[in-house]
Amino acid sequence: MTERLQKIISAAGVMSRRAAEEAIRAGRVSVNGTVAGLGDKADVSVDQILVDGKPLKQNERKVYIMLNKPRGYVTTMHDEKDRKNVTELVKDVGCRIYPVGRLDMYSEGLLLLTNDGAFANCVMHPSHEIGKTYFTWVKGADIGPAVEYLRGPMEIDGYITRPADVDIVEVYPDGACLSVTIHEGRNRQVRKMCQLAGLQVTKLLRVAEGALTLGQLKSGQWRYLTEAEVAGILSAQENKAYGV
C-alpha cells in the first residue's frame, strides 16, 4: 500500500510528520536511490526509503511516555543555543522518542513523548479537539473581569482562539491561580491570552491533556502510558472521525 512519505517516516518513529516534511524539502529523503520530493508516495513493503542515508526501521516497538517537564528544559529536538533538552530526562527509555507538541522553556508539567507518529498526530491536530488544562499562577488586579475576558474568543498573532474554560482555583492578595483549558496548542497561547487580559503569568503547569492527568508524577520523572490510556486517545479520535 502506498502512502505519503512524511506519514511513513512519522509512523516509523524517526521524527514527527512536520519534521519529516522539512527533511523531504531539504533533500534528506530518498526512495530507491532517488531524492524524494514533498508529495511523493512509497510502499514500505517494496520500496527502500532512506532518511539521511539510513533505512527506516520498521515494526519498532511503540513507546508512549508521560513526563513531568521541569522548568528550564526545551522541547525542540535541535536547539541552536545548546540548552537542556527534555530528551536528557528520558535517556533510559531505550529508543528514540520525540515530544508530542511543545511546552516552552519556562513552563512545566505534562508532556507526552512517543515514537508513534499516528498517536502524535491524534494528540496534536487541532481538529481532534483534545483539551489541554493548565494551572496558571498570575499577578494582576481585577481577577474577575480578567477571567471573563479569558473565557471568550481572543485574537492572538492574527488567529482567533476558541473560547477557553477558565476557573479560579485560589485567590491571593496580588493575584490568583487559574485553571485554563484550551483546545488549540498555539505557541505560548496561555501566556499571550493572560497578557491580553492584563495578567502576568508567574508559573504555568500543564496538568492534563484530554483524559490524561499528571497526577502524582514528580517533576523530572516519567512513566509509560497504560494500554488503556493509549487506546482511549486513539479510539476517541476514531469516534470523532466517524461522528460518534
ChimeraX attribute file (.defattr): number of C-alpha atoms within 10 A of each C-alpha:
attribute: neighborCount
match mode: 1-to-1
recipient: residues
	/A:1	8
	/A:2	13
	/A:3	13
	/A:4	14
	/A:5	26
	/A:6	26
	/A:7	18
	/A:8	23
	/A:9	26
	/A:10	23
	/A:11	23
	/A:12	21
	/A:13	26
	/A:14	20
	/A:15	23
	/A:16	27
	/A:17	21
	/A:18	12
	/A:19	15
	/A:20	22
	/A:21	21
	/A:22	15
	/A:23	19
	/A:24	20
	/A:25	15
	/A:26	13
	/A:27	15
	/A:28	17
	/A:29	27
	/A:30	20
	/A:31	20
	/A:32	12
	/A:33	12
	/A:34	12
	/A:35	15
	/A:36	22
	/A:37	18
	/A:38	17
	/A:39	12
	/A:40	13
	/A:41	18
	/A:42	19
	/A:43	15
	/A:44	17
	/A:45	9
	/A:46	10
	/A:47	13
	/A:48	16
	/A:49	25
	/A:50	20
	/A:51	17
	/A:52	11
	/A:53	11
	/A:54	12
	/A:55	13
	/A:56	17
	/A:57	12
	/A:58	13
	/A:59	9
	/A:60	13
	/A:61	11
	/A:62	15
	/A:63	17
	/A:64	23
	/A:65	20
	/A:66	23
	/A:67	24
	/A:68	25
	/A:69	28
	/A:70	20
	/A:71	18
	/A:72	14
	/A:73	21
	/A:74	22
	/A:75	22
	/A:76	18
	/A:77	13
	/A:78	10
	/A:79	11
	/A:80	6
	/A:81	6
	/A:82	8
	/A:83	14
	/A:84	14
	/A:85	18
	/A:86	24
	/A:87	19
	/A:88	9
	/A:89	17
	/A:90	21
	/A:91	11
	/A:92	8
	/A:93	15
	/A:94	8
	/A:95	14
	/A:96	15
	/A:97	24
	/A:98	24
	/A:99	22
	/A:100	24
	/A:101	19
	/A:102	17
	/A:103	24
	/A:104	15
	/A:105	18
	/A:106	15
	/A:107	23
	/A:108	24
	/A:109	25
	/A:110	26
	/A:111	23
	/A:112	25
	/A:113	25
	/A:114	23
	/A:115	26
	/A:116	24
	/A:117	23
	/A:118	18
	/A:119	21
	/A:120	23
	/A:121	20
	/A:122	20
	/A:123	21
	/A:124	16
	/A:125	13
	/A:126	14
	/A:127	13
	/A:128	18
	/A:129	17
	/A:130	23
	/A:131	20
	/A:132	21
	/A:133	23
	/A:134	25
	/A:135	22
	/A:136	24
	/A:137	21
	/A:138	24
	/A:139	19
	/A:140	16
	/A:141	14
	/A:142	13
	/A:143	21
	/A:144	10
	/A:145	11
	/A:146	18
	/A:147	20
	/A:148	14
	/A:149	19
	/A:150	21
	/A:151	18
	/A:152	14
	/A:153	14
	/A:154	19
	/A:155	12
	/A:156	14
	/A:157	10
	/A:158	7
	/A:159	10
	/A:160	11
	/A:161	18
	/A:162	14
	/A:163	15
	/A:164	24
	/A:165	17
	/A:166	21
	/A:167	17
	/A:168	15
	/A:169	13
	/A:170	11
	/A:171	13
	/A:172	10
	/A:173	8
	/A:174	11
	/A:175	19
	/A:176	20
	/A:177	22
	/A:178	20
	/A:179	19
	/A:180	22
	/A:181	24
	/A:182	22
	/A:183	20
	/A:184	19
	/A:185	19
	/A:186	16
	/A:187	14
	/A:188	12
	/A:189	15
	/A:190	21
	/A:191	19
	/A:192	19
	/A:193	22
	/A:194	20
	/A:195	15
	/A:196	16
	/A:197	19
	/A:198	18
	/A:199	22
	/A:200	17
	/A:201	20
	/A:202	14
	/A:203	17
	/A:204	22
	/A:205	22
	/A:206	23
	/A:207	20
	/A:208	20
	/A:209	21
	/A:210	16
	/A:211	11
	/A:212	17
	/A:213	16
	/A:214	18
	/A:215	10
	/A:216	7
	/A:217	15
	/A:218	13
	/A:219	14
	/A:220	16
	/A:221	13
	/A:222	21
	/A:223	14
	/A:224	16
	/A:225	16
	/A:226	11
	/A:227	9
	/A:228	9
	/A:229	14
	/A:230	14
	/A:231	13
	/A:232	15
	/A:233	19
	/A:234	17
	/A:235	13
	/A:236	15
	/A:237	20
	/A:238	14
	/A:239	10
	/A:240	12
	/A:241	11
	/A:242	7
	/A:243	7
	/A:244	8
